[in-house]
Amino acid sequence: MNAQELKILRPDLAFIADWIAPNSHVLDVGCGDGVMLDYLSSDKQCSGYGIEILDDKVLESAKRGINVIQQDMENGLSLFGDQAFDTVLCLSSLQMMKHVEPLLRDIARVGVEAIVSFPNFGYWPHRTALLRGKMPVSKSLPYEWYDTPNVRCATIFDFADLANDVGLQVVECVALHEGKVIRFLPNLRGSLAVFRLKKK
């Protein structure tokens, strides 16, 4: 997979991939179908592992040639040592966890840096839905309230506070919408929050 193919398939991942140096050792926590690691391996000569719990996603990752470990992220990352990876990714997965704080600490422990993304609950259509008395449903939150895998909802400001509380420095924070950076009123106009983090 090349950069143009990734940009068409997943513009958010294409943006995030630019933050990852060539030849990095990467852990993708909640790697899904493995498309990010596939790109990083083929286009940037990165190595590493994916962690995924769902059988069908593990199979898709394996078919792409990804080194994937089937494991529940809620059990932590104890099989990896401190700073075992240059970069740890947790892309649109953290909001599905019951115990966000310990997992975030573990992600920061095993990586020199971490990149975390999640649907921004502060995005204006989400706020509008709540004002109408309905739970938001959008491209970034595509589930109804009764079948959503998301158990945590956060805004950009919420996550920045949590990162600070667990001893992480925000190296970069951007809001994206359909892969494009939102600079004006990002917490209101960005549907996806992306944080680049390291230990203080």
BALOBA-1460 file (C-alpha; in Angstrom, 3 decimals):
// residues 200
<rec num="1" residu="m" x="0.000" y="0.000" z="0.000"/>
<rec num="2" residu="n" x="1.352" y="3.424" z="-0.937"/>
<rec num="3" residu="a" x="0.639" y="6.907" z="0.460"/>
<rec num="4" residu="q" x="-1.938" y="7.787" z="-2.214"/>
<rec num="5" residu="e" x="-3.894" y="4.560" z="-1.635"/>
<rec num="6" residu="l" x="-3.922" y="5.196" z="2.113"/>
<rec num="7" residu="k" x="-5.046" y="8.807" z="1.605"/>
<rec num="8" residu="i" x="-8.025" y="7.613" z="-0.454"/>
<rec num="9" residu="l" x="-8.899" y="4.729" z="1.897"/>
<rec num="10" residu="r" x="-8.265" y="6.478" z="5.239"/>
<rec num="11" residu="p" x="-7.259" y="10.166" z="5.068"/>
<rec num="12" residu="d" x="-7.002" y="10.316" z="8.870"/>
<rec num="13" residu="l" x="-4.425" y="7.521" z="8.888"/>
<rec num="14" residu="a" x="-2.512" y="9.169" z="6.040"/>
<rec num="15" residu="f" x="-2.184" y="12.326" z="8.145"/>
<rec num="16" residu="i" x="-1.066" y="10.386" z="11.239"/>
<rec num="17" residu="a" x="1.420" y="8.310" z="9.225"/>
<rec num="18" residu="d" x="3.376" y="11.491" z="8.439"/>
<rec num="19" residu="w" x="4.232" y="11.744" z="12.158"/>
<rec num="20" residu="i" x="5.959" y="8.344" z="12.110"/>
<rec num="21" residu="a" x="9.607" y="8.243" z="11.095"/>
<rec num="22" residu="p" x="10.795" y="5.674" z="8.530"/>
<rec num="23" residu="n" x="12.269" y="2.471" z="9.990"/>
<rec num="24" residu="s" x="10.441" y="2.957" z="13.307"/>
<rec num="25" residu="h" x="9.440" y="0.066" z="15.542"/>
<rec num="26" residu="v" x="5.672" y="0.472" z="15.990"/>
<rec num="27" residu="l" x="2.955" y="-1.066" z="18.155"/>
<rec num="28" residu="d" x="-0.612" y="-0.533" z="16.943"/>
<rec num="29" residu="v" x="-2.987" y="-1.096" z="19.866"/>
<rec num="30" residu="g" x="-6.408" y="-1.923" z="18.425"/>
<rec num="31" residu="c" x="-4.992" y="-2.348" z="14.921"/>
<rec num="32" residu="g" x="-8.301" y="-3.383" z="13.342"/>
<rec num="33" residu="d" x="-7.763" y="-4.692" z="9.813"/>
<rec num="34" residu="g" x="-4.049" y="-3.789" z="9.891"/>
<rec num="35" residu="v" x="-4.166" y="-1.179" z="7.137"/>
<rec num="36" residu="m" x="-1.952" y="1.293" z="9.050"/>
<rec num="37" residu="l" x="0.779" y="-1.241" z="9.803"/>
<rec num="38" residu="d" x="0.544" y="-2.511" z="6.222"/>
<rec num="39" residu="y" x="1.248" y="0.995" z="4.936"/>
<rec num="40" residu="l" x="3.996" y="1.710" z="7.486"/>
<rec num="41" residu="s" x="5.706" y="-1.574" z="6.641"/>
<rec num="42" residu="s" x="5.540" y="-1.286" z="2.853"/>
<rec num="43" residu="d" x="6.034" y="2.479" z="2.399"/>
<rec num="44" residu="k" x="8.130" y="3.501" z="5.433"/>
<rec num="45" residu="q" x="9.946" y="0.210" z="6.187"/>
<rec num="46" residu="c" x="8.644" y="0.161" z="9.758"/>
<rec num="47" residu="s" x="8.477" y="-3.018" z="11.824"/>
<rec num="48" residu="g" x="6.248" y="-3.952" z="14.720"/>
<rec num="49" residu="y" x="3.083" y="-5.584" z="15.956"/>
<rec num="50" residu="g" x="-0.626" y="-5.056" z="16.051"/>
<rec num="51" residu="i" x="-2.911" y="-5.949" z="18.939"/>
<rec num="52" residu="e" x="-6.540" y="-6.782" z="18.192"/>
<rec num="53" residu="i" x="-9.309" y="-8.733" z="19.952"/>
<rec num="54" residu="l" x="-11.879" y="-9.306" z="17.193"/>
<rec num="55" residu="d" x="-11.477" y="-12.553" z="15.253"/>
<rec num="56" residu="d" x="-12.392" y="-11.099" z="11.846"/>
<rec num="57" residu="k" x="-10.002" y="-8.149" z="12.243"/>
<rec num="58" residu="v" x="-7.176" y="-10.422" z="13.416"/>
<rec num="59" residu="l" x="-7.729" y="-12.519" z="10.289"/>
<rec num="60" residu="e" x="-7.728" y="-9.435" z="8.021"/>
<rec num="61" residu="s" x="-4.495" y="-8.211" z="9.631"/>
<rec num="62" residu="a" x="-2.880" y="-11.623" z="9.248"/>
<rec num="63" residu="k" x="-3.896" y="-11.721" z="5.569"/>
<rec num="64" residu="r" x="-2.067" y="-8.416" z="5.119"/>
<rec num="65" residu="g" x="1.064" y="-10.011" z="6.592"/>
<rec num="66" residu="i" x="0.868" y="-8.071" z="9.859"/>
<rec num="67" residu="n" x="2.360" y="-9.550" z="13.036"/>
<rec num="68" residu="v" x="-0.858" y="-9.451" z="15.021"/>
<rec num="69" residu="i" x="-1.412" y="-10.583" z="18.610"/>
<rec num="70" residu="q" x="-4.971" y="-11.449" z="19.601"/>
<rec num="71" residu="q" x="-5.416" y="-9.914" z="23.017"/>
<rec num="72" residu="d" x="-7.827" y="-7.763" z="24.963"/>
<rec num="73" residu="m" x="-6.221" y="-4.345" z="25.414"/>
<rec num="74" residu="e" x="-7.996" y="-4.061" z="28.772"/>
<rec num="75" residu="n" x="-5.467" y="-6.620" z="30.079"/>
<rec num="76" residu="g" x="-2.660" y="-4.143" z="29.473"/>
<rec num="77" residu="l" x="0.612" y="-4.400" z="27.609"/>
<rec num="78" residu="s" x="2.662" y="-6.348" z="30.165"/>
<rec num="79" residu="l" x="4.218" y="-8.570" z="27.471"/>
<rec num="80" residu="f" x="6.247" y="-5.540" z="26.290"/>
<rec num="81" residu="g" x="9.091" y="-3.832" z="28.126"/>
<rec num="82" residu="d" x="9.519" y="-0.135" z="28.817"/>
<rec num="83" residu="q" x="10.101" y="1.911" z="25.651"/>
<rec num="84" residu="a" x="10.122" y="-1.240" z="23.523"/>
<rec num="85" residu="f" x="8.696" y="0.756" z="20.599"/>
<rec num="86" residu="d" x="9.513" y="4.060" z="18.964"/>
<rec num="87" residu="t" x="5.812" y="4.796" z="18.545"/>
<rec num="88" residu="v" x="2.673" y="3.263" z="20.027"/>
<rec num="89" residu="l" x="-0.543" y="3.913" z="18.124"/>
<rec num="90" residu="c" x="-4.014" y="3.782" z="19.622"/>
<rec num="91" residu="l" x="-6.230" y="5.038" z="16.824"/>
<rec num="92" residu="s" x="-9.975" y="5.324" z="17.379"/>
<rec num="93" residu="s" x="-9.813" y="2.568" z="19.999"/>
<rec num="94" residu="l" x="-9.280" y="4.204" z="23.389"/>
<rec num="95" residu="q" x="-12.920" y="5.315" z="23.618"/>
<rec num="96" residu="m" x="-13.950" y="1.636" z="23.556"/>
<rec num="97" residu="m" x="-12.069" y="0.878" z="26.771"/>
<rec num="98" residu="k" x="-13.605" y="0.725" z="30.239"/>
<rec num="99" residu="h" x="-10.307" y="1.549" z="31.941"/>
<rec num="100" residu="v" x="-8.805" y="4.348" z="29.864"/>
<rec num="101" residu="e" x="-6.349" y="5.788" z="32.377"/>
<rec num="102" residu="p" x="-4.305" y="2.618" z="33.082"/>
<rec num="103" residu="l" x="-4.201" y="1.723" z="29.380"/>
<rec num="104" residu="l" x="-2.982" y="5.213" z="28.507"/>
<rec num="105" residu="r" x="-0.244" y="4.918" z="31.148"/>
<rec num="106" residu="d" x="0.767" y="1.532" z="29.683"/>
<rec num="107" residu="i" x="0.829" y="2.917" z="26.144"/>
<rec num="108" residu="a" x="3.142" y="5.700" z="27.334"/>
<rec num="109" residu="r" x="5.323" y="3.163" z="29.165"/>
<rec num="110" residu="v" x="6.018" y="0.893" z="26.186"/>
<rec num="111" residu="g" x="6.581" y="3.670" z="23.645"/>
<rec num="112" residu="v" x="9.065" y="6.500" z="23.328"/>
<rec num="113" residu="e" x="6.050" y="8.395" z="22.049"/>
<rec num="114" residu="a" x="2.374" y="7.648" z="21.547"/>
<rec num="115" residu="i" x="-0.219" y="8.761" z="19.030"/>
<rec num="116" residu="v" x="-3.832" y="8.560" z="20.154"/>
<rec num="117" residu="s" x="-6.938" y="9.455" z="18.172"/>
<rec num="118" residu="f" x="-10.621" y="9.360" z="19.085"/>
<rec num="119" residu="p" x="-13.950" y="10.790" z="17.898"/>
<rec num="120" residu="n" x="-14.313" y="14.304" z="19.278"/>
<rec num="121" residu="f" x="-17.575" y="14.481" z="21.204"/>
<rec num="122" residu="g" x="-17.296" y="18.286" z="21.136"/>
<rec num="123" residu="y" x="-17.805" y="18.345" z="17.335"/>
<rec num="124" residu="w" x="-20.684" y="20.729" z="16.552"/>
<rec num="125" residu="p" x="-23.114" y="18.180" z="15.001"/>
<rec num="126" residu="h" x="-22.730" y="16.065" z="18.158"/>
<rec num="127" residu="r" x="-23.585" y="19.082" z="20.307"/>
<rec num="128" residu="t" x="-26.556" y="19.882" z="18.065"/>
<rec num="129" residu="a" x="-27.890" y="16.322" z="18.369"/>
<rec num="130" residu="l" x="-27.697" y="16.558" z="22.160"/>
<rec num="131" residu="l" x="-29.534" y="19.900" z="22.100"/>
<rec num="132" residu="r" x="-32.296" y="18.140" z="20.129"/>
<rec num="133" residu="g" x="-32.401" y="15.510" z="22.875"/>
<rec num="134" residu="k" x="-30.792" y="12.743" z="20.794"/>
<rec num="135" residu="m" x="-27.500" y="10.912" z="21.084"/>
<rec num="136" residu="p" x="-25.166" y="11.880" z="18.216"/>
<rec num="137" residu="v" x="-24.812" y="9.695" z="15.134"/>
<rec num="138" residu="s" x="-22.275" y="10.834" z="12.534"/>
<rec num="139" residu="k" x="-19.483" y="9.593" z="10.289"/>
<rec num="140" residu="s" x="-17.100" y="9.637" z="13.260"/>
<rec num="141" residu="l" x="-19.728" y="8.198" z="15.675"/>
<rec num="142" residu="p" x="-21.650" y="5.911" z="13.300"/>
<rec num="143" residu="y" x="-23.498" y="3.842" z="15.913"/>
<rec num="144" residu="e" x="-26.820" y="4.240" z="17.656"/>
<rec num="145" residu="w" x="-26.705" y="4.557" z="21.460"/>
<rec num="146" residu="y" x="-27.816" y="0.939" z="21.918"/>
<rec num="147" residu="d" x="-25.215" y="-0.762" z="19.701"/>
<rec num="148" residu="t" x="-22.156" y="1.459" z="20.047"/>
<rec num="149" residu="p" x="-18.808" y="-0.078" z="21.014"/>
<rec num="150" residu="n" x="-17.828" y="3.324" z="22.448"/>
<rec num="151" residu="v" x="-18.064" y="3.372" z="26.226"/>
<rec num="152" residu="r" x="-16.238" y="6.683" z="26.722"/>
<rec num="153" residu="c" x="-17.006" y="10.025" z="25.110"/>
<rec num="154" residu="a" x="-14.447" y="12.833" z="25.301"/>
<rec num="155" residu="t" x="-13.668" y="16.208" z="23.832"/>
<rec num="156" residu="i" x="-10.230" y="17.516" z="22.908"/>
<rec num="157" residu="f" x="-10.118" y="19.491" z="26.168"/>
<rec num="158" residu="d" x="-11.118" y="16.435" z="28.242"/>
<rec num="159" residu="f" x="-8.318" y="14.318" z="26.814"/>
<rec num="160" residu="a" x="-5.725" y="17.084" z="27.230"/>
<rec num="161" residu="d" x="-6.644" y="17.216" z="30.926"/>
<rec num="162" residu="l" x="-6.313" y="13.427" z="31.272"/>
<rec num="163" residu="a" x="-2.942" y="13.393" z="29.504"/>
<rec num="164" residu="n" x="-1.667" y="16.014" z="31.944"/>
<rec num="165" residu="d" x="-3.078" y="14.093" z="34.940"/>
<rec num="166" residu="v" x="-1.234" y="10.888" z="33.967"/>
<rec num="167" residu="g" x="2.080" y="12.701" z="33.420"/>
<rec num="168" residu="l" x="2.095" y="13.002" z="29.649"/>
<rec num="169" residu="q" x="3.246" y="15.941" z="27.587"/>
<rec num="170" residu="v" x="1.184" y="16.859" z="24.544"/>
<rec num="171" residu="v" x="3.744" y="17.239" z="21.766"/>
<rec num="172" residu="e" x="1.093" y="17.976" z="19.159"/>
<rec num="173" residu="c" x="-2.693" y="18.070" z="19.106"/>
<rec num="174" residu="v" x="-4.775" y="18.491" z="15.993"/>
<rec num="175" residu="a" x="-8.413" y="18.214" z="15.107"/>
<rec num="176" residu="l" x="-9.218" y="16.580" z="11.783"/>
<rec num="177" residu="h" x="-12.310" y="16.437" z="9.649"/>
<rec num="178" residu="e" x="-12.183" y="13.972" z="6.752"/>
<rec num="179" residu="g" x="-8.385" y="13.976" z="6.981"/>
<rec num="180" residu="k" x="-8.012" y="17.773" z="6.876"/>
<rec num="181" residu="v" x="-6.599" y="19.793" z="9.779"/>
<rec num="182" residu="i" x="-9.091" y="22.139" z="11.447"/>
<rec num="183" residu="r" x="-7.288" y="25.160" z="12.892"/>
<rec num="184" residu="f" x="-10.169" y="27.534" z="13.656"/>
<rec num="185" residu="l" x="-12.271" y="26.391" z="16.659"/>
<rec num="186" residu="p" x="-10.867" y="22.847" z="16.495"/>
<rec num="187" residu="n" x="-12.870" y="21.471" z="19.449"/>
<rec num="188" residu="l" x="-16.064" y="22.628" z="17.756"/>
<rec num="189" residu="r" x="-15.262" y="21.877" z="14.118"/>
<rec num="190" residu="g" x="-13.031" y="18.794" z="14.266"/>
<rec num="191" residu="s" x="-14.669" y="15.366" z="14.189"/>
<rec num="192" residu="l" x="-11.483" y="13.472" z="15.111"/>
<rec num="193" residu="a" x="-8.937" y="14.436" z="17.773"/>
<rec num="194" residu="v" x="-5.315" y="13.343" z="17.316"/>
<rec num="195" residu="f" x="-2.718" y="13.657" z="20.071"/>
<rec num="196" residu="r" x="1.010" y="13.033" z="19.921"/>
<rec num="197" residu="l" x="2.267" y="12.330" z="23.437"/>
<rec num="198" residu="k" x="5.385" y="11.533" z="25.434"/>
<rec num="199" residu="k" x="6.233" y="11.255" z="29.089"/>
<rec num="200" residu="k" x="7.038" y="14.530" z="30.844"/>
